[in-house]
Amino acid sequence: MQLPTLRQMQYFVALAETGSFSRAASASNVTQSTLSDAIRQLEETLGIGLVDRSNRIASLTPAGETALARMKALLVDARDMVDAVRAGHAPLNGRLRLGVIPSIAPFFLPRTLPHLRRAYPDLKLHLREDLTRVMLEDLRAGRLDTVLIAFPIATEGLVHEIIAEDSLLLAVDGDHRLAGRRSVRPAELSGETLLLLEDGHCLSDHVRAAAPELVEHQSEEIRASSLTTLVQMVDNALGVTFVPRIAVEAGILSGTDISLCEIEARPARRSLGLVWRKGSSREGDFRLLAHFLRRFALEPAKAAA
């Protein structure tokens, strides 16, 4: 029985993602006729039409939609296999594409990467910083190998291992009525303006969960694109927020008069964890990486997931 080739499937996925034979050919660095012929051969091999060519936009038939998901999965597995073979038998060897969210990357990576490079000099680490939703999409699509994100968050169909806990500390300006306190009662937060990062940052969801009494008072007009900006807003008495301990230990409050405290009897925290595709041929590498990163945790994980 004749089987489709990986090249044919790559061209078909490119067509599905661009919606155009010309754009798909350009993205694949081939001529349009080469790409078109390959997709026709793919349809002949499968014995069914995958593309509706009746209008100017190349749309998929129902069979094409069904085939698309399977072909994407096969291509991801093929890339995993190539990376695993190229890496050889040595642990953490070869290329590894790691995604890290912005509320972790600048605070945790400087503590760990120098040690990781010394321990595994043949590891070629490619780093990406982006929002959780974007990176999980890229992980599923095979554009990233593993991602370091904050939990709780839904990761259906993926594997994750928690490497650390990370306390969230209430931050107020130096002249605030709660400044200098080690802890505050939830009722004392009444009426405070809660400052958050822009939508899309999972830290905002974790902060809302940490202080549900402040959700109704969150500022819709004042949002920050980074933790550094958020800290400056608090220092200028625009409101209060919660800051991760890893950011505090990395010096994010340097030059400010911000005061930190906890909420009584309700410690706020998030978990930091590494995520990868289920069934990946490099799972051993990812678990080894999680174990290595755990050594540098300020607050060790209570249990691996």
Secondary structure in CASP SS format (residue, H / E / C, confidence):
PFRMAT SS
TARGET T0000
AUTHOR 0000-0000-0000
METHOD secondary structure of the structure
MODEL  1
M C 1.00
Q C 1.00
L C 1.00
P C 1.00
T C 1.00
L H 1.00
R H 1.00
Q H 1.00
M H 1.00
Q H 1.00
Y H 1.00
F H 1.00
V H 1.00
A H 1.00
L H 1.00
A H 1.00
E H 1.00
T H 1.00
G C 1.00
S C 1.00
F H 1.00
S H 1.00
R H 1.00
A H 1.00
A H 1.00
S H 1.00
A H 1.00
S H 1.00
N C 1.00
V C 1.00
T C 1.00
Q H 1.00
S H 1.00
T H 1.00
L H 1.00
S H 1.00
D H 1.00
A H 1.00
I H 1.00
R H 1.00
Q H 1.00
L H 1.00
E H 1.00
E H 1.00
T H 1.00
L H 1.00
G C 1.00
I C 1.00
G C 1.00
L C 1.00
V E 1.00
D E 1.00
R C 1.00
S C 1.00
N C 1.00
R C 1.00
I C 1.00
A C 1.00
S E 1.00
L E 1.00
T C 1.00
P H 1.00
A H 1.00
G H 1.00
E H 1.00
T H 1.00
A H 1.00
L H 1.00
A H 1.00
R H 1.00
M H 1.00
K H 1.00
A H 1.00
L H 1.00
L H 1.00
V H 1.00
D H 1.00
A H 1.00
R H 1.00
D H 1.00
M H 1.00
V H 1.00
D H 1.00
A H 1.00
V H 1.00
R H 1.00
A H 1.00
G C 1.00
H C 1.00
A C 1.00
P C 1.00
L C 1.00
N C 1.00
G E 1.00
R E 1.00
L E 1.00
R E 1.00
L E 1.00
G E 1.00
V E 1.00
I C 1.00
P C 1.00
S C 1.00
I C 1.00
A H 1.00
P H 1.00
F H 1.00
F H 1.00
L H 1.00
P H 1.00
R H 1.00
T H 1.00
L H 1.00
P H 1.00
H H 1.00
L H 1.00
R H 1.00
R H 1.00
A H 1.00
Y C 1.00
P C 1.00
D C 1.00
L E 1.00
K E 1.00
L E 1.00
H E 1.00
L E 1.00
R E 1.00
E E 1.00
D C 1.00
L C 1.00
T H 1.00
R H 1.00
V H 1.00
M H 1.00
L H 1.00
E H 1.00
D H 1.00
L H 1.00
R H 1.00
A C 1.00
G C 1.00
R C 1.00
L C 1.00
D C 1.00
T E 1.00
V E 1.00
L E 1.00
I E 1.00
A E 1.00
F E 1.00
P C 1.00
I C 1.00
A C 1.00
T C 1.00
E C 1.00
G C 1.00
L E 1.00
V E 1.00
H E 1.00
E E 1.00
I E 1.00
I E 1.00
A E 1.00
E E 1.00
D E 1.00
S E 1.00
L E 1.00
L E 1.00
L E 1.00
A E 1.00
V E 1.00
D C 1.00
G C 1.00
D C 1.00
H C 1.00
R C 1.00
L C 1.00
A C 1.00
G C 1.00
R C 1.00
R C 1.00
S E 1.00
V E 1.00
R C 1.00
P H 1.00
A H 1.00
E H 1.00
L H 1.00
S C 1.00
G C 1.00
E C 1.00
T C 1.00
L E 1.00
L E 1.00
L E 1.00
L E 1.00
E C 1.00
D C 1.00
G C 1.00
H C 1.00
C H 1.00
L H 1.00
S H 1.00
D H 1.00
H H 1.00
V H 1.00
R H 1.00
A H 1.00
A H 1.00
A C 1.00
P H 1.00
E H 1.00
L H 1.00
V H 1.00
E H 1.00
H H 1.00
Q E 1.00
S E 1.00
E E 1.00
E E 1.00
I E 1.00
R E 1.00
A E 1.00
S C 1.00
S C 1.00
L H 1.00
T H 1.00
T H 1.00
L H 1.00
V H 1.00
Q H 1.00
M H 1.00
V H 1.00
D H 1.00
N C 1.00
A C 1.00
L C 1.00
G C 1.00
V E 1.00
T E 1.00
F E 1.00
V E 1.00
P E 1.00
R H 1.00
I H 1.00
A H 1.00
V H 1.00
E H 1.00
A C 1.00
G C 1.00
I C 1.00
L C 1.00
S C 1.00
G C 1.00
T C 1.00
D C 1.00
I C 1.00
S E 1.00
L E 1.00
C E 1.00
E E 1.00
I E 1.00
E C 1.00
A C 1.00
R C 1.00
P C 1.00
A C 1.00
R E 1.00
R E 1.00
S E 1.00
L E 1.00
G E 1.00
L E 1.00
V E 1.00
W E 1.00
R E 1.00
K C 1.00
G C 1.00
S C 1.00
S C 1.00
R C 1.00
E H 1.00
G H 1.00
D H 1.00
F H 1.00
R H 1.00
L H 1.00
L H 1.00
A H 1.00
H H 1.00
F H 1.00
L H 1.00
R H 1.00
R C 1.00
F C 1.00
A C 1.00
L C 1.00
E E 1.00
P E 1.00
A C 1.00
K C 1.00
A C 1.00
A C 1.00
A C 1.00
END
